[in-house]
Amino acid sequence: MNKLSLATAISLAFVSAFNAHATTYISAKAMLDVNNGKIINAPLIQIDEGIITKITKGKAPQLQAGDHHIELPELTLVPGLMDMHVHLSSDPTVPRSERIGQSVPRKAIKAAYFAEKTLMAGFTTLRNVGAEGYSVIAVRDGINAGDIIGPRIWAAGPSLGVTGGHCDNNRLPPEMKYTAEGVANGPWAVREKVRENIKYGANVIKFCATGGVFSKGTKVGIQQYSQDEMNAIVDEAHMRGLTVAAHAHGTSGIKAAIVAGVDSVEHVSFVDDEAIKLAKEKGTWFSMDIYNTEYTLTYGEQNGVAEENLAKERQVSKKQRDSFSRAVKAGVNMVFGTDAAIYPHGDNAKQFARMVEFGMTPLQAIQAATINGAKLLKVENQLGQIKTGFAADIIAVKGNPLQDISLLENVEFVMKAGTKYK
């Protein structure tokens, strides 16, 4: 090797080593501190290896070779948003009768597509509460391996449910002898099903405590699992270090799930004072999807939703919104959960305006989708804030979302773990 090529090689090696530890800086017009609701002007965020390492105000970065400076002079920075109730493998525009014919690989491809779409909408963390064939777990692992693009995902396997209940499939005739893969009856059987979910990669457990809107032949408010069965599910999951989400519309199912010790109750349509008191005593999180009713009642029929399911949606919608207002006023722990799949993935942020309309301040709604989601997932020291030592999950909008919450429906910048995606 001659002297020139040797010098070039050394130079390239030096630059390569520098780039391996390059620093990224983000400067912006403003930044929202979600803890206290303060707007910080002219922030400068320093990011090293995907982690926020320094935050200053009104300064220009001192760039070294290989460093990057992202300038967002007209935008306000907000922590990456979190949706705690999605079903990435489901497409609301495909009739449920057609979904029966879709293979698990097909559903996994759908989930990968919707995962990227949701990330681009500003949601850097999702909790997928149930999917067939461990399809979304495969998508989560593909994202983590860098094979595909998407948010951080906490993924349940098949949702646990009773025979003929909301988490079973009642759309096929008896001669088909079909039972959904999450069905289990009795305390020991549900423990076994939790263990099976964990075996195949679930890092959250979901079960159906009551009937639901979109199942066939279930009464939306009627409890399905017994107290003993719910206790067993929660005990088994918590023993293994996983959190538990309970689908529950009806009052008795909500209360039984809270008594069992679930981490969150989903939907929470028919709540009473005792359920609210129990939730506050236990520190249970409510995840209430109060936007999707509008989509269902507007587009459900053309999307092939059966009249039985539309009738149940009409039964639930106003009650659920009233329950949301009562829970907010009472100070129950609340997270942002949309049930995306009932309406299009990527439109998740449309729920913010409804949360404000039905009782939250804009800051409370944003906290539900940031610091509260992180607390539910038990990663509040890593995610949910733009703060030193936290993952660099950052989005940006044009304007102040505390003054106009609908700005979150039009995210202009998305970063996850220090990598810019939009």
Backbone torsions as a table, in degrees:
resi	resn	phi	psi	omega
1	MET	NA	127.9	179.2
2	ASN	-76.6	171.1	-174.9
3	LYS	-62.2	-37.8	-178.0
4	LEU	-66.1	-47.4	-179.0
5	SER	-67.3	-33.3	177.4
6	LEU	-65.0	-43.8	179.0
7	ALA	-63.8	-39.8	177.9
8	THR	-63.0	-42.7	-179.8
9	ALA	-62.5	-43.2	179.2
10	ILE	-63.4	-42.9	179.4
11	SER	-61.5	-45.6	179.4
12	LEU	-63.1	-40.3	179.3
13	ALA	-63.9	-39.2	179.2
14	PHE	-64.1	-46.9	179.0
15	VAL	-62.5	-41.7	179.6
16	SER	-61.0	-43.4	179.5
17	ALA	-64.5	-39.0	178.8
18	PHE	-64.0	-44.5	-178.4
19	ASN	-64.2	-31.2	-179.7
20	ALA	-62.2	-25.7	-179.9
21	HIS	-121.3	31.2	-178.4
22	ALA	-65.1	147.3	178.5
23	THR	-100.3	140.7	174.2
24	THR	-109.6	136.4	175.9
25	TYR	-118.3	140.9	172.2
26	ILE	-121.7	123.6	170.9
27	SER	-114.4	145.7	-175.2
28	ALA	-148.8	171.4	176.7
29	LYS	-65.4	-41.6	-176.0
30	ALA	-158.1	170.4	177.9
31	MET	-144.5	139.7	177.7
32	LEU	-94.3	123.0	170.3
33	ASP	-87.2	106.6	-172.8
34	VAL	-73.4	-14.1	177.9
35	ASN	-70.8	-44.0	-173.7
36	ASN	-118.8	-2.7	178.1
37	GLY	77.5	13.3	-179.9
38	LYS	-84.8	141.6	173.2
39	ILE	-94.4	122.3	179.7
40	ILE	-101.3	122.1	-178.2
41	ASN	-83.8	146.5	174.1
42	ALA	51.1	52.4	178.2
43	PRO	-75.8	153.2	170.7
44	LEU	-127.4	116.4	-177.3
45	ILE	-102.9	126.8	175.5
46	GLN	-102.6	132.4	-175.1
47	ILE	-129.4	126.6	177.4
48	ASP	-127.6	123.4	178.4
49	GLU	51.2	42.7	174.4
50	GLY	82.7	0.3	-177.6
51	ILE	-116.5	139.8	175.0
52	ILE	-72.2	119.2	-175.6
53	THR	-108.3	-17.0	179.6
54	LYS	-162.6	142.8	174.3
55	ILE	-130.4	122.6	176.6
56	THR	-125.7	177.5	-175.3
57	LYS	-131.4	129.0	173.0
58	GLY	69.6	23.6	-179.3
59	LYS	-115.1	156.7	173.0
60	ALA	-96.6	144.6	-178.5
61	PRO	-72.3	147.5	173.7
62	GLN	-96.9	94.1	-171.8
63	LEU	-80.2	136.8	171.3
64	GLN	-105.1	171.7	179.5
65	ALA	-57.5	129.4	178.1
66	GLY	90.3	-11.5	179.0
67	ASP	-71.9	159.7	-179.2
68	HIS	-125.6	140.3	176.5
69	HIS	-122.9	115.0	177.1
70	ILE	-97.9	116.1	-177.0
71	GLU	-104.3	123.3	-179.0
72	LEU	-127.8	67.4	-169.2
73	PRO	-67.9	-14.1	-179.4
74	GLU	-111.9	6.2	-170.8
75	LEU	-115.9	154.9	175.6
76	THR	-106.3	129.2	-179.9
77	LEU	-83.3	139.5	178.7
78	VAL	-136.8	146.0	175.1
79	PRO	-58.6	149.0	174.7
80	GLY	-52.5	137.9	-174.3
81	LEU	-81.6	157.0	-178.7
82	MET	-127.9	127.4	174.1
83	ASP	-112.2	118.1	-173.7
84	MET	-91.9	7.5	177.9
85	HIS	-151.2	94.3	175.0
86	VAL	-134.7	164.3	173.2
87	HIS	-133.6	88.4	-171.0
88	LEU	-65.1	-24.4	-175.9
89	SER	-84.0	-2.7	-177.8
90	SER	-107.6	139.8	-178.6
91	ASP	-117.3	115.9	-175.7
92	PRO	-65.5	-19.0	-178.7
93	THR	-84.4	-7.1	178.5
94	VAL	-100.5	121.1	179.8
95	PRO	-56.5	145.8	-177.3
96	ARG	-62.1	-30.1	177.5
97	SER	-63.9	-32.2	177.9
98	GLU	-78.8	-31.2	-179.1
99	ARG	-63.2	-27.4	179.4
100	ILE	-58.7	-31.8	-178.5
101	GLY	-86.6	0.7	-179.4
102	GLN	-85.8	135.1	178.4
103	SER	-76.8	163.2	176.2
104	VAL	-62.3	-42.7	175.4
105	PRO	-58.5	-38.0	178.0
106	ARG	-63.3	-41.1	179.5
107	LYS	-67.0	-34.6	178.1
108	ALA	-65.3	-39.2	178.3
109	ILE	-65.9	-41.9	174.7
110	LYS	-57.2	-45.4	-177.3
111	ALA	-63.0	-39.4	178.2
112	ALA	-63.7	-42.5	178.5
113	TYR	-62.6	-46.5	-177.8
114	PHE	-72.2	-28.3	177.3
115	ALA	-62.8	-46.9	178.9
116	GLU	-64.2	-41.7	-179.9
117	LYS	-60.8	-39.6	-179.1
118	THR	-71.0	-38.6	175.6
119	LEU	-59.9	-43.9	-178.8
120	MET	-66.0	-18.1	175.9
121	ALA	-85.7	1.3	175.5
122	GLY	102.4	5.0	-179.4
123	PHE	-98.9	104.2	-175.4
124	THR	-90.5	-10.0	177.9
125	THR	-139.4	134.5	178.1
126	LEU	-131.2	153.1	166.6
127	ARG	-117.4	112.7	-179.7
128	ASN	-93.0	110.3	-170.5
129	VAL	-100.3	66.2	173.4
130	GLY	117.0	128.1	175.8
131	ALA	-161.4	148.1	-177.9
132	GLU	-71.7	146.8	169.5
133	GLY	61.4	21.2	-179.9
134	TYR	59.9	27.6	-175.0
135	SER	-64.0	-42.6	-177.4
136	VAL	-76.9	-25.7	172.5
137	ILE	-62.8	-39.5	176.6
138	ALA	-63.9	-40.4	178.0
139	VAL	-65.3	-45.0	176.9
140	ARG	-55.8	-46.6	-178.8
141	ASP	-66.2	-34.5	176.3
142	GLY	-65.9	-38.4	176.1
143	ILE	-64.9	-46.2	-178.5
144	ASN	-63.7	-30.7	179.6
145	ALA	-83.0	-8.5	-179.1
146	GLY	85.0	10.9	-179.8
147	ASP	-74.5	-35.1	-177.9
148	ILE	-137.2	168.2	-177.5
149	ILE	-101.5	135.5	176.6
150	GLY	179.8	179.5	-179.2
151	PRO	-77.3	175.7	164.8
152	ARG	-68.3	137.4	-177.4
153	ILE	-130.0	127.7	163.4
154	TRP	-97.0	121.2	-170.1
155	ALA	-124.4	128.0	168.6
156	ALA	-84.3	155.3	168.6
157	GLY	-82.0	-146.7	176.9
158	PRO	-62.4	133.0	179.8
159	SER	-66.0	137.8	178.2
160	LEU	-75.7	142.0	178.1
161	GLY	-162.4	165.5	179.8
162	VAL	-82.1	160.7	175.2
163	THR	-57.3	125.2	179.7
164	GLY	78.2	4.9	-177.8
165	GLY	-89.9	-168.2	-174.5
166	HIS	-62.8	-32.7	-178.5
167	CYS	-94.9	10.1	169.2
168	ASP	-97.2	175.7	175.7
169	ASN	-114.1	110.1	-175.6
170	ASN	-104.6	18.4	-174.7
171	ARG	-95.7	-1.4	-178.9
172	LEU	-110.3	151.0	-178.5
173	PRO	-71.5	158.7	-174.8
174	PRO	-60.3	-30.1	-178.6
175	GLU	-67.0	-16.2	175.8
176	MET	-75.3	-21.3	178.6
177	LYS	50.7	44.0	-178.1
178	TYR	-96.6	132.8	173.7
179	THR	-129.5	132.5	179.3
180	ALA	-60.7	148.1	-170.5
181	GLU	-70.7	-12.3	177.7
182	GLY	-93.9	1.9	-176.4
183	VAL	-72.7	131.9	176.2
184	ALA	-155.4	140.2	-177.0
185	ASN	-127.0	130.4	179.2
186	GLY	97.4	150.3	-174.8
187	PRO	-56.7	-42.1	-178.3
188	TRP	-76.4	-32.6	178.5
189	ALA	-67.4	-38.2	179.6
190	VAL	-71.3	-33.2	174.2
191	ARG	-61.2	-43.2	179.2
192	GLU	-61.9	-38.7	-179.5
193	LYS	-69.1	-36.5	174.0
194	VAL	-61.0	-44.6	-179.6
195	ARG	-63.1	-37.3	178.3
196	GLU	-65.1	-43.3	176.2
197	ASN	-57.5	-45.3	-179.1
198	ILE	-66.2	-39.7	179.2
199	LYS	-54.6	-39.1	-175.3
200	TYR	-99.4	17.4	166.3
201	GLY	107.1	2.3	179.1
202	ALA	-63.4	137.6	172.6
203	ASN	-119.8	18.9	167.0
204	VAL	-155.4	150.1	179.1
205	ILE	-114.1	137.1	178.2
206	LYS	-126.7	136.9	173.1
207	PHE	-137.6	160.1	-178.8
208	CYS	-102.3	110.2	-178.3
209	ALA	-85.3	-22.1	-178.2
210	THR	-139.7	176.6	171.6
211	GLY	-65.1	175.3	-175.9
212	GLY	-142.7	172.2	-176.5
213	VAL	-72.0	-44.2	-168.2
214	PHE	-99.4	7.5	173.9
215	SER	-90.7	163.2	178.4
216	LYS	-96.8	131.2	172.0
217	GLY	77.3	13.9	175.8
218	THR	-110.8	144.7	175.3
219	LYS	-89.8	124.8	-165.7
220	VAL	-59.9	-31.3	-175.6
221	GLY	-99.2	1.2	-172.4
222	ILE	-88.4	132.0	177.8
223	GLN	-64.9	143.0	179.9
224	GLN	-114.3	-61.1	176.4
225	TYR	-73.9	144.9	175.7
226	SER	-77.4	168.1	177.9
227	GLN	-61.0	-41.9	179.9
228	ASP	-61.6	-39.3	179.7
229	GLU	-68.4	-43.0	177.7
230	MET	-62.9	-43.1	178.2
231	ASN	-56.6	-42.9	-177.9
232	ALA	-66.2	-42.3	179.2
233	ILE	-59.4	-50.5	-176.1
234	VAL	-66.2	-42.8	-179.7
235	ASP	-60.8	-44.8	-178.8
236	GLU	-64.8	-44.6	-179.4
237	ALA	-65.7	-45.1	-178.9
238	HIS	-66.7	-35.3	177.5
239	MET	-60.9	-30.9	-179.6
240	ARG	-95.2	4.7	174.3
241	GLY	85.6	16.5	179.6
242	LEU	-104.5	150.0	172.7
243	THR	-86.2	162.2	-174.6
244	VAL	-129.3	133.1	174.7
245	ALA	-112.9	135.3	179.7
246	ALA	-117.9	117.6	169.2
247	HIS	-68.0	121.9	-179.4
248	ALA	-155.9	113.9	173.7
249	HIS	-93.0	-43.6	-171.7
250	GLY	-81.4	154.2	-172.5
251	THR	-61.8	-47.8	-177.4
252	SER	-66.1	-37.8	178.5
253	GLY	-67.6	-37.8	176.6
254	ILE	-60.1	-48.7	-177.1
255	LYS	-67.2	-39.9	178.7
256	ALA	-63.6	-38.9	179.4
257	ALA	-66.2	-41.2	178.5
258	ILE	-64.5	-44.7	178.6
259	VAL	-60.0	-36.8	179.9
260	ALA	-68.4	-19.3	176.3
261	GLY	99.5	22.2	178.6
262	VAL	-59.8	153.6	178.6
263	ASP	-79.8	-34.8	177.9
264	SER	-144.6	149.2	172.4
265	VAL	-111.7	132.3	-176.6
266	GLU	-99.6	139.6	176.1
267	HIS	82.5	-63.8	173.4
268	VAL	52.9	52.8	-171.8
269	SER	-75.5	-46.5	-174.4
270	PHE	-110.9	80.5	-175.9
271	VAL	-98.6	150.5	174.0
272	ASP	-125.7	179.2	-175.8
273	ASP	-62.3	-36.9	-179.9
274	GLU	-65.2	-40.5	179.1
275	ALA	-64.2	-41.1	178.3
276	ILE	-64.0	-43.3	178.8
277	LYS	-62.3	-43.4	178.8
278	LEU	-61.7	-43.8	-179.1
279	ALA	-61.5	-40.9	179.6
280	LYS	-68.1	-39.4	179.4
281	GLU	-65.2	-40.0	-175.0
282	LYS	-88.8	-12.3	-175.8
283	GLY	73.5	24.0	-178.2
284	THR	-70.8	142.2	177.3
285	TRP	-92.6	138.2	172.5
286	PHE	-101.7	133.5	176.8
287	SER	-122.1	104.7	-167.9
288	MET	-120.8	116.8	-174.4
289	ASP	-90.2	86.8	-170.2
290	ILE	-101.5	6.9	174.1
291	TYR	-98.1	-38.2	-165.0
292	ASN	-62.7	-18.7	177.9
293	THR	-57.7	-35.4	-179.5
294	GLU	-64.7	-41.8	178.9
295	TYR	-66.8	-44.7	-177.1
296	THR	-61.7	-46.1	-176.8
297	LEU	-75.0	-18.2	177.4
298	THR	-90.1	-44.3	-172.2
299	TYR	-114.1	-5.0	-174.5
300	GLY	-56.9	-46.4	-177.1
301	GLU	-61.9	-45.0	-179.6
302	GLN	-70.5	-20.9	175.9
303	ASN	-88.0	5.0	175.7
304	GLY	87.1	15.8	177.7
305	VAL	-72.7	130.5	-176.6
306	ALA	-69.1	155.2	-179.7
307	GLU	-61.0	-35.4	177.0
308	GLU	-55.1	-43.6	-177.9
309	ASN	-75.1	-36.0	176.2
310	LEU	-64.8	-38.8	178.9
311	ALA	-63.9	-39.5	177.9
312	LYS	-67.8	-36.4	176.8
313	GLU	-62.8	-41.7	177.8
314	ARG	-64.0	-34.0	179.2
315	GLN	-67.7	-36.5	-171.2
316	VAL	-88.4	-37.4	-161.6
317	SER	-54.8	-55.8	-177.7
318	LYS	-68.0	-39.1	178.8
319	LYS	-59.0	-42.7	-178.5
320	GLN	-65.5	-39.5	179.2
321	ARG	-68.0	-37.6	174.7
322	ASP	-63.2	-41.4	178.8
323	SER	-64.0	-39.3	177.0
324	PHE	-58.9	-48.6	-179.0
325	SER	-60.5	-41.9	179.3
326	ARG	-64.7	-42.1	-178.6
327	ALA	-66.1	-41.7	178.3
328	VAL	-62.3	-47.4	-178.6
329	LYS	-61.9	-33.7	-178.0
330	ALA	-80.8	-13.2	178.7
331	GLY	85.8	26.0	175.5
332	VAL	-67.7	147.1	173.7
333	ASN	-61.4	129.4	-175.8
334	MET	-130.0	135.8	171.3
335	VAL	-118.9	165.7	179.6
336	PHE	-88.4	117.0	178.1
337	GLY	-143.6	126.6	-168.9
338	THR	-108.1	-21.2	-169.7
339	ASP	63.7	35.0	175.8
340	ALA	-55.3	132.8	-166.6
341	ALA	123.8	-33.2	169.5
342	ILE	-76.9	-31.9	169.0
343	TYR	-130.1	169.7	-168.0
344	PRO	-62.0	135.6	172.3
345	HIS	-61.3	141.4	-176.7
346	GLY	99.1	-18.4	175.9
347	ASP	-96.9	16.2	-174.4
348	ASN	-52.3	-39.7	-173.1
349	ALA	-69.4	-10.7	178.0
350	LYS	-63.0	-18.6	-179.7
351	GLN	-72.8	-25.2	-177.3
352	PHE	-53.7	-46.1	-177.7
353	ALA	-61.9	-35.4	179.1
354	ARG	-71.2	-35.8	178.2
355	MET	-63.3	-37.4	176.6
356	VAL	-71.8	-42.6	179.5
357	GLU	-58.8	-35.7	-174.5
358	PHE	-104.2	24.7	164.4
359	GLY	133.5	-17.1	-178.7
360	MET	-89.0	153.4	165.7
361	THR	-77.5	160.4	175.6
362	PRO	-55.3	-39.1	179.2
363	LEU	-64.5	-42.8	178.4
364	GLN	-60.5	-40.3	179.9
365	ALA	-64.8	-41.8	178.7
366	ILE	-68.8	-39.4	176.9
367	GLN	-61.9	-36.8	177.5
368	ALA	-58.6	-33.2	-176.3
369	ALA	-99.0	10.1	179.2
370	THR	-134.9	-89.8	-173.3
371	ILE	-65.5	-33.7	-179.5
372	ASN	-71.2	-41.4	175.6
373	GLY	-59.9	-40.2	178.3
374	ALA	-64.2	-38.1	178.0
375	LYS	-65.9	-42.4	178.3
376	LEU	-60.1	-40.5	-179.5
377	LEU	-81.4	-4.7	179.2
378	LYS	65.5	36.1	175.8
379	VAL	-127.2	33.6	-175.0
380	GLU	-68.0	-11.6	175.4
381	ASN	-96.7	6.9	-178.6
382	GLN	-128.9	-32.9	-173.7
383	LEU	-130.7	162.2	171.3
384	GLY	99.9	-5.3	179.0
385	GLN	-143.1	154.6	167.5
386	ILE	-91.2	96.6	-169.7
387	LYS	-152.9	146.8	179.1
388	THR	-56.7	131.8	-179.9
389	GLY	92.8	-7.8	-179.1
390	PHE	-96.0	157.9	174.7
391	ALA	-60.7	142.7	-178.9
392	ALA	-82.6	70.3	172.6
393	ASP	-100.7	104.2	-169.6
394	ILE	-138.3	136.4	172.7
395	ILE	-124.0	171.1	178.7
396	ALA	-147.2	144.8	178.2
397	VAL	-131.3	161.6	-179.5
398	LYS	-92.9	99.5	-178.9
399	GLY	123.5	-174.2	-177.0
400	ASN	-104.0	110.1	-178.3
401	PRO	-66.9	-16.2	175.6
402	LEU	-73.3	-23.0	176.9
403	GLN	-93.0	-29.0	179.3
404	ASP	-144.7	94.7	-174.8
405	ILE	-63.7	-23.6	-179.0
406	SER	-68.6	-12.0	175.8
407	LEU	-58.5	-27.7	-179.6
408	LEU	-69.1	-10.0	175.7
409	GLU	-79.6	-9.0	-178.0
410	ASN	-133.2	74.0	-178.7
411	VAL	-78.8	130.7	-175.7
412	GLU	-102.5	-15.0	-178.3
413	PHE	-142.8	135.9	178.3
414	VAL	-136.7	127.6	173.6
415	MET	-130.2	135.9	173.2
416	LYS	-128.4	125.7	179.0
417	ALA	52.7	38.4	175.4
418	GLY	84.2	-3.4	178.3
419	THR	-102.6	128.2	-179.9
420	LYS	-82.4	126.9	178.9
421	TYR	-110.4	-20.6	-178.5
422	LYS	-149.6	NA	NA
